[in-house]
Amino acid sequence: MADKKVVSIRFHNGSNEDMELYEKLEHEALDGGSLASVAKARIKLSYEKAADSDLKEQIVEIIQDEMQKSSMKIVGALLAGVNGGVSTENIVETQSGNDSQLPEQSTDLPSGALDFLG
């Protein structure tokens, strides 16, 4: 037994939550496995799902960052058109230094901002 690691799990008879979990494990073990193998499989699955969740969060952060940069380029291009050809590089560089915050929201549109629609 020296080459094995042992973890003991106690299920208290007085706890409905413990008994429900034990019964689920026991029912799954009846389908061809031991309680220990079912418990190990469930623990492994929970860690795999956690890793997937972390990856999804990283993907969402990357996409949000790219969307913010793209939207700032669009805003810069619109402002450049309104202002008669001002470079968009300065606008994007100014905002990229503060990536963790969104620009403040304004209820006012710059004059002439929608002239290109008409």
TIVO-2410 file (N, C-alpha, C; in nm, 3 decimals):
# residues 118
REC num residu      c1      c2      c3 atome chaine
REC   1      M   0.082  -0.119   0.000     N      A
REC   1      M   0.000   0.000   0.000    CA      A
REC   1      M   0.087   0.126   0.000     C      A
REC   2      A   0.218   0.112   0.014     N      A
REC   2      A   0.306   0.227   0.020    CA      A
REC   2      A   0.312   0.303  -0.112     C      A
REC   3      D   0.282   0.235  -0.222     N      A
REC   3      D   0.287   0.303  -0.352    CA      A
REC   3      D   0.154   0.367  -0.390     C      A
REC   4      K   0.059   0.371  -0.298     N      A
REC   4      K  -0.072   0.430  -0.327    CA      A
REC   4      K  -0.099   0.546  -0.232     C      A
REC   5      K  -0.175   0.639  -0.279     N      A
REC   5      K  -0.222   0.751  -0.197    CA      A
REC   5      K  -0.368   0.725  -0.165     C      A
REC   6      V  -0.411   0.761  -0.045     N      A
REC   6      V  -0.548   0.733  -0.003    CA      A
REC   6      V  -0.616   0.862   0.041     C      A
REC   7      V  -0.738   0.880  -0.006     N      A
REC   7      V  -0.823   0.991   0.037    CA      A
REC   7      V  -0.951   0.929   0.090     C      A
REC   8      S  -0.991   0.969   0.207     N      A
REC   8      S  -1.113   0.916   0.267    CA      A
REC   8      S  -1.222   1.022   0.261     C      A
REC   9      I  -1.341   0.981   0.217     N      A
REC   9      I  -1.455   1.072   0.211    CA      A
REC   9      I  -1.562   1.017   0.303     C      A
REC  10      R  -1.612   1.101   0.392     N      A
REC  10      R  -1.717   1.059   0.484    CA      A
REC  10      R  -1.849   1.123   0.443     C      A
REC  11      F  -1.952   1.042   0.440     N      A
REC  11      F  -2.087   1.089   0.411    CA      A
REC  11      F  -2.168   1.073   0.538     C      A
REC  12      H  -2.219   1.182   0.592     N      A
REC  12      H  -2.293   1.177   0.717    CA      A
REC  12      H  -2.440   1.143   0.692     C      A
REC  13      N  -2.488   1.043   0.763     N      A
REC  13      N  -2.627   0.999   0.746    CA      A
REC  13      N  -2.727   1.110   0.779     C      A
REC  14      G  -2.691   1.200   0.867     N      A
REC  14      G  -2.781   1.306   0.907    CA      A
REC  14      G  -2.791   1.421   0.807     C      A
REC  15      S  -2.707   1.420   0.705     N      A
REC  15      S  -2.704   1.527   0.606    CA      A
REC  15      S  -2.772   1.481   0.477     C      A
REC  16      N  -2.883   1.548   0.443     N      A
REC  16      N  -2.954   1.514   0.319    CA      A
REC  16      N  -2.863   1.532   0.197     C      A
REC  17      E  -2.785   1.639   0.197     N      A
REC  17      E  -2.696   1.667   0.085    CA      A
REC  17      E  -2.592   1.556   0.069     C      A
REC  18      D  -2.532   1.512   0.180     N      A
REC  18      D  -2.435   1.403   0.175    CA      A
REC  18      D  -2.499   1.275   0.124     C      A
REC  19      M  -2.617   1.244   0.173     N      A
REC  19      M  -2.683   1.120   0.133    CA      A
REC  19      M  -2.725   1.121  -0.014     C      A
REC  20      E  -2.769   1.237  -0.063     N      A
REC  20      E  -2.804   1.248  -0.205    CA      A
REC  20      E  -2.681   1.224  -0.292     C      A
REC  21      L  -2.569   1.284  -0.252     N      A
REC  21      L  -2.445   1.266  -0.328    CA      A
REC  21      L  -2.400   1.121  -0.323     C      A
REC  22      Y  -2.405   1.060  -0.207     N      A
REC  22      Y  -2.364   0.920  -0.192    CA      A
REC  22      Y  -2.452   0.829  -0.279     C      A
REC  23      E  -2.581   0.853  -0.278     N      A
REC  23      E  -2.672   0.771  -0.357    CA      A
REC  23      E  -2.645   0.786  -0.506     C      A
REC  24      K  -2.612   0.907  -0.550     N      A
REC  24      K  -2.577   0.927  -0.691    CA      A
REC  24      K  -2.451   0.850  -0.727     C      A
REC  25      L  -2.351   0.858  -0.641     N      A
REC  25      L  -2.227   0.784  -0.666    CA      A
REC  25      L  -2.251   0.634  -0.665     C      A
REC  26      E  -2.330   0.589  -0.569     N      A
REC  26      E  -2.359   0.446  -0.556    CA      A
REC  26      E  -2.437   0.397  -0.679     C      A
REC  27      H  -2.534   0.475  -0.724     N      A
REC  27      H  -2.613   0.437  -0.842    CA      A
REC  27      H  -2.523   0.428  -0.966     C      A
REC  28      E  -2.432   0.524  -0.980     N      A
REC  28      E  -2.341   0.522  -1.094    CA      A
REC  28      E  -2.245   0.404  -1.085     C      A
REC  29      A  -2.205   0.367  -0.965     N      A
REC  29      A  -2.114   0.254  -0.946    CA      A
REC  29      A  -2.182   0.121  -0.981     C      A
REC  30      L  -2.313   0.115  -0.969     N      A
REC  30      L  -2.385  -0.009  -1.002    CA      A
REC  30      L  -2.376  -0.039  -1.152     C      A
REC  31      D  -2.345   0.063  -1.232     N      A
REC  31      D  -2.335   0.044  -1.376    CA      A
REC  31      D  -2.199  -0.012  -1.418     C      A
REC  32      G  -2.123  -0.065  -1.325     N      A
REC  32      G  -1.999  -0.134  -1.362    CA      A
REC  32      G  -1.871  -0.077  -1.305     C      A
REC  33      G  -1.877  -0.006  -1.198     N      A
REC  33      G  -1.755   0.048  -1.140    CA      A
REC  33      G  -1.762   0.049  -0.989     C      A
REC  34      S  -1.650   0.074  -0.927     N      A
REC  34      S  -1.648   0.085  -0.781    CA      A
REC  34      S  -1.676   0.230  -0.742     C      A
REC  35      L  -1.713   0.250  -0.617     N      A
REC  35      L  -1.736   0.386  -0.568    CA      A
REC  35      L  -1.611   0.471  -0.584     C      A
REC  36      A  -1.495   0.412  -0.557     N      A
REC  36      A  -1.369   0.486  -0.568    CA      A
REC  36      A  -1.343   0.529  -0.712     C      A
REC  37      S  -1.365   0.441  -0.808     N      A
REC  37      S  -1.340   0.476  -0.948    CA      A
REC  37      S  -1.438   0.582  -0.997     C      A
REC  38      V  -1.564   0.574  -0.952     N      A
REC  38      V  -1.663   0.674  -0.989    CA      A
REC  38      V  -1.626   0.810  -0.929     C      A
REC  39      A  -1.587   0.811  -0.803     N      A
REC  39      A  -1.548   0.936  -0.736    CA      A
REC  39      A  -1.426   0.997  -0.806     C      A
REC  40      K  -1.326   0.916  -0.840     N      A
REC  40      K  -1.207   0.967  -0.910    CA      A
REC  40      K  -1.245   1.025  -1.047     C      A
REC  41      A  -1.333   0.956  -1.118     N      A
REC  41      A  -1.375   1.005  -1.249    CA      A
REC  41      A  -1.447   1.139  -1.236     C      A
REC  42      R  -1.532   1.152  -1.134     N      A
REC  42      R  -1.605   1.277  -1.113    CA      A
REC  42      R  -1.510   1.391  -1.075     C      A
REC  43      I  -1.412   1.364  -0.992     N      A
REC  43      I  -1.315   1.465  -0.952    CA      A
REC  43      I  -1.235   1.510  -1.075     C      A
REC  44      K  -1.190   1.414  -1.155     N      A
REC  44      K  -1.114   1.446  -1.276    CA      A
REC  44      K  -1.198   1.532  -1.370     C      A
REC  45      L  -1.323   1.496  -1.389     N      A
REC  45      L  -1.412   1.571  -1.477    CA      A
REC  45      L  -1.431   1.715  -1.428     C      A
REC  46      S  -1.443   1.732  -1.296     N      A
REC  46      S  -1.461   1.868  -1.243    CA      A
REC  46      S  -1.338   1.954  -1.268     C      A
REC  47      Y  -1.218   1.896  -1.261     N      A
REC  47      Y  -1.097   1.972  -1.290    CA      A
REC  47      Y  -1.088   2.006  -1.438     C      A
REC  48      E  -1.128   1.915  -1.525     N      A
REC  48      E  -1.126   1.942  -1.668    CA      A
REC  48      E  -1.223   2.053  -1.703     C      A
REC  49      K  -1.340   2.053  -1.642     N      A
REC  49      K  -1.438   2.159  -1.668    CA      A
REC  49      K  -1.386   2.293  -1.618     C      A
REC  50      A  -1.316   2.292  -1.505     N      A
REC  50      A  -1.260   2.417  -1.451    CA      A
REC  50      A  -1.156   2.473  -1.548     C      A
REC  51      A  -1.074   2.387  -1.606     N      A
REC  51      A  -0.973   2.432  -1.701    CA      A
REC  51      A  -1.040   2.489  -1.825     C      A
REC  52      D  -1.148   2.426  -1.872     N      A
REC  52      D  -1.223   2.477  -1.986    CA      A
REC  52      D  -1.280   2.614  -1.955     C      A
REC  53      S  -1.328   2.632  -1.833     N      A
REC  53      S  -1.387   2.760  -1.792    CA      A
REC  53      S  -1.281   2.869  -1.792     C      A
REC  54      D  -1.160   2.838  -1.743     N      A
REC  54      D  -1.051   2.935  -1.743    CA      A
REC  54      D  -1.015   2.975  -1.886     C      A
REC  55      L  -1.011   2.876  -1.975     N      A
REC  55      L  -0.980   2.904  -2.115    CA      A
REC  55      L  -1.086   2.994  -2.177     C      A
REC  56      K  -1.212   2.966  -2.147     N      A
REC  56      K  -1.321   3.048  -2.200    CA      A
REC  56      K  -1.310   3.191  -2.151     C      A
REC  57      E  -1.275   3.210  -2.024     N      A
REC  57      E  -1.260   3.344  -1.970    CA      A
REC  57      E  -1.147   3.419  -2.040     C      A
REC  58      Q  -1.036   3.350  -2.067     N      A
REC  58      Q  -0.925   3.412  -2.138    CA      A
REC  58      Q  -0.966   3.453  -2.279     C      A
REC  59      I  -1.040   3.366  -2.346     N      A
REC  59      I  -1.086   3.396  -2.482    CA      A
REC  59      I  -1.178   3.518  -2.481     C      A
REC  60      V  -1.269   3.524  -2.384     N      A
REC  60      V  -1.361   3.638  -2.374    CA      A
REC  60      V  -1.282   3.767  -2.352     C      A
REC  61      E  -1.181   3.765  -2.265     N      A
REC  61      E  -1.101   3.884  -2.239    CA      A
REC  61      E  -1.028   3.931  -2.366     C      A
REC  62      I  -0.972   3.836  -2.441     N      A
REC  62      I  -0.901   3.870  -2.564    CA      A
REC  62      I  -0.997   3.931  -2.665     C      A
REC  63      I  -1.114   3.871  -2.680     N      A
REC  63      I  -1.213   3.921  -2.776    CA      A
REC  63      I  -1.260   4.060  -2.736     C      A
REC  64      Q  -1.287   4.081  -2.607     N      A
REC  64      Q  -1.330   4.214  -2.561    CA      A
REC  64      Q  -1.223   4.319  -2.590     C      A
REC  65      D  -1.097   4.284  -2.567     N      A
REC  65      D  -0.988   4.377  -2.593    CA      A
REC  65      D  -0.981   4.411  -2.742     C      A
REC  66      E  -0.991   4.309  -2.826     N      A
REC  66      E  -0.987   4.332  -2.972    CA      A
REC  66      E  -1.107   4.416  -3.017     C      A
REC  67      M  -1.225   4.390  -2.961     N      A
REC  67      M  -1.344   4.469  -2.997    CA      A
REC  67      M  -1.326   4.614  -2.957     C      A
REC  68      Q  -1.269   4.638  -2.839     N      A
REC  68      Q  -1.249   4.775  -2.793    CA      A
REC  68      Q  -1.150   4.847  -2.885     C      A
REC  69      K  -1.041   4.780  -2.922     N      A
REC  69      K  -0.943   4.842  -3.010    CA      A
REC  69      K  -1.005   4.872  -3.147     C      A
REC  70      S  -1.082   4.776  -3.198     N      A
REC  70      S  -1.147   4.797  -3.329    CA      A
REC  70      S  -1.246   4.911  -3.323     C      A
REC  71      S  -1.323   4.918  -3.216     N      A
REC  71      S  -1.422   5.026  -3.205    CA      A
REC  71      S  -1.352   5.161  -3.194     C      A
REC  72      M  -1.238   5.166  -3.128     N      A
REC  72      M  -1.165   5.292  -3.118    CA      A
REC  72      M  -1.110   5.333  -3.255     C      A
REC  73      K  -1.070   5.237  -3.336     N      A
REC  73      K  -1.024   5.269  -3.472    CA      A
REC  73      K  -1.139   5.324  -3.555     C      A
REC  74      I  -1.257   5.264  -3.539     N      A
REC  74      I  -1.374   5.313  -3.613    CA      A
REC  74      I  -1.410   5.454  -3.569     C      A
REC  75      V  -1.412   5.477  -3.439     N      A
REC  75      V  -1.441   5.611  -3.387    CA      A
REC  75      V  -1.336   5.709  -3.438     C      A
REC  76      G  -1.211   5.668  -3.437     N      A
REC  76      G  -1.105   5.755  -3.486    CA      A
REC  76      G  -1.123   5.788  -3.633     C      A
REC  77      A  -1.162   5.688  -3.712     N      A
REC  77      A  -1.184   5.712  -3.855    CA      A
REC  77      A  -1.301   5.806  -3.876     C      A
REC  78      L  -1.408   5.787  -3.799     N      A
REC  78      L  -1.523   5.878  -3.810    CA      A
REC  78      L  -1.486   6.020  -3.772     C      A
REC  79      L  -1.411   6.033  -3.663     N      A
REC  79      L  -1.369   6.166  -3.621    CA      A
REC  79      L  -1.274   6.230  -3.722     C      A
REC  80      A  -1.190   6.147  -3.782     N      A
REC  80      A  -1.097   6.199  -3.883    CA      A
REC  80      A  -1.175   6.252  -4.002     C      A
REC  81      G  -1.281   6.183  -4.041     N      A
REC  81      G  -1.363   6.229  -4.153    CA      A
REC  81      G  -1.435   6.358  -4.119     C      A
REC  82      V  -1.483   6.369  -3.997     N      A
REC  82      V  -1.555   6.489  -3.953    CA      A
REC  82      V  -1.460   6.606  -3.941     C      A
REC  83      N  -1.340   6.581  -3.892     N      A
REC  83      N  -1.243   6.690  -3.868    CA      A
REC  83      N  -1.158   6.720  -3.991     C      A
REC  84      G  -1.188   6.660  -4.102     N      A
REC  84      G  -1.116   6.692  -4.224    CA      A
REC  84      G  -0.983   6.622  -4.239     C      A
REC  85      G  -0.973   6.498  -4.197     N      A
REC  85      G  -0.853   6.419  -4.224    CA      A
REC  85      G  -0.751   6.416  -4.113     C      A
REC  86      V  -0.791   6.429  -3.989     N      A
REC  86      V  -0.700   6.418  -3.877    CA      A
REC  86      V  -0.656   6.272  -3.865     C      A
REC  87      S  -0.530   6.249  -3.833     N      A
REC  87      S  -0.476   6.113  -3.822    CA      A
REC  87      S  -0.545   6.036  -3.710     C      A
REC  88      T  -0.576   5.909  -3.737     N      A
REC  88      T  -0.640   5.825  -3.636    CA      A
REC  88      T  -0.539   5.761  -3.543     C      A
REC  89      E  -0.411   5.762  -3.577     N      A
REC  89      E  -0.310   5.695  -3.495    CA      A
REC  89      E  -0.303   5.754  -3.355     C      A
REC  90      N  -0.307   5.886  -3.344     N      A
REC  90      N  -0.297   5.949  -3.212    CA      A
REC  90      N  -0.415   5.913  -3.125     C      A
REC  91      I  -0.533   5.902  -3.183     N      A
REC  91      I  -0.653   5.870  -3.106    CA      A
REC  91      I  -0.643   5.728  -3.052     C      A
REC  92      V  -0.601   5.633  -3.138     N      A
REC  92      V  -0.591   5.493  -3.096    CA      A
REC  92      V  -0.481   5.477  -2.992     C      A
REC  93      E  -0.365   5.543  -3.013     N      A
REC  93      E  -0.255   5.531  -2.918    CA      A
REC  93      E  -0.292   5.589  -2.783     C      A
REC  94      T  -0.365   5.697  -2.780     N      A
REC  94      T  -0.407   5.758  -2.654    CA      A
REC  94      T  -0.495   5.662  -2.576     C      A
REC  95      Q  -0.585   5.595  -2.642     N      A
REC  95      Q  -0.676   5.504  -2.574    CA      A
REC  95      Q  -0.607   5.373  -2.536     C      A
REC  96      S  -0.510   5.326  -2.615     N      A
REC  96      S  -0.447   5.196  -2.587    CA      A
REC  96      S  -0.364   5.199  -2.461     C      A
REC  97      G  -0.324   5.316  -2.414     N      A
REC  97      G  -0.249   5.324  -2.290    CA      A
REC  97      G  -0.335   5.297  -2.169     C      A
REC  98      N  -0.466   5.298  -2.184     N      A
REC  98      N  -0.559   5.278  -2.073    CA      A
REC  98      N  -0.660   5.170  -2.110     C      A
REC  99      D  -0.610   5.049  -2.145     N      A
REC  99      D  -0.694   4.942  -2.197    CA      A
REC  99      D  -0.797   4.890  -2.098     C      A
REC 100      S  -0.774   4.908  -1.970     N      A
REC 100      S  -0.862   4.848  -1.872    CA      A
REC 100      S  -0.992   4.927  -1.852     C      A
REC 101      Q  -1.002   5.047  -1.908     N      A
REC 101      Q  -1.121   5.127  -1.889    CA      A
REC 101      Q  -1.182   5.164  -2.022     C      A
REC 102      L  -1.313   5.164  -2.025     N      A
REC 102      L  -1.384   5.209  -2.143    CA      A
REC 102      L  -1.392   5.361  -2.140     C      A
REC 103      P  -1.403   5.424  -2.257     N      A
REC 103      P  -1.417   5.570  -2.258    CA      A
REC 103      P  -1.549   5.610  -2.194     C      A
REC 104      E  -1.553   5.731  -2.144     N      A
REC 104      E  -1.676   5.779  -2.081    CA      A
REC 104      E  -1.786   5.792  -2.185     C      A
REC 105      Q  -1.909   5.766  -2.144     N      A
REC 105      Q  -2.024   5.774  -2.234    CA      A
REC 105      Q  -2.076   5.916  -2.235     C      A
REC 106      S  -2.112   5.961  -2.353     N      A
REC 106      S  -2.167   6.094  -2.368    CA      A
REC 106      S  -2.302   6.085  -2.437     C      A
REC 107      T  -2.394   6.170  -2.398     N      A
REC 107      T  -2.525   6.173  -2.463    CA      A
REC 107      T  -2.525   6.266  -2.584     C      A
REC 108      D  -2.420   6.347  -2.600     N      A
REC 108      D  -2.412   6.443  -2.710    CA      A
REC 108      D  -2.327   6.388  -2.823     C      A
REC 109      L  -2.374   6.407  -2.946     N      A
REC 109      L  -2.296   6.372  -3.063    CA      A
REC 109      L  -2.217   6.494  -3.108     C      A
REC 110      P  -2.097   6.472  -3.157     N      A
REC 110      P  -2.022   6.587  -3.210    CA      A
REC 110      P  -2.099   6.646  -3.329     C      A
REC 111      S  -2.090   6.775  -3.346     N      A
REC 111      S  -2.162   6.838  -3.457    CA      A
REC 111      S  -2.108   6.783  -3.589     C      A
REC 112      G  -2.201   6.747  -3.677     N      A
REC 112      G  -2.166   6.692  -3.807    CA      A
REC 112      G  -2.131   6.545  -3.807     C      A
REC 113      A  -2.146   6.476  -3.693     N      A
REC 113      A  -2.106   6.336  -3.684    CA      A
REC 113      A  -2.189   6.246  -3.775     C      A
REC 114      L  -2.311   6.283  -3.803     N      A
REC 114      L  -2.398   6.199  -3.884    CA      A
REC 114      L  -2.421   6.255  -4.024     C      A
REC 115      D  -2.341   6.353  -4.065     N      A
REC 115      D  -2.357   6.416  -4.197    CA      A
REC 115      D  -2.339   6.316  -4.312     C      A
REC 116      F  -2.256   6.215  -4.288     N      A
REC 116      F  -2.230   6.118  -4.394    CA      A
REC 116      F  -2.353   6.032  -4.427     C      A
REC 117      L  -2.453   6.030  -4.337     N      A
REC 117      L  -2.574   5.953  -4.361    CA      A
REC 117      L  -2.670   6.023  -4.458     C      A
REC 118      G  -2.666   6.151  -4.464     N      A
REC 118      G  -2.764   6.229  -4.537    CA      A
REC 118      G  -2.730   6.251  -4.678     C      A
***
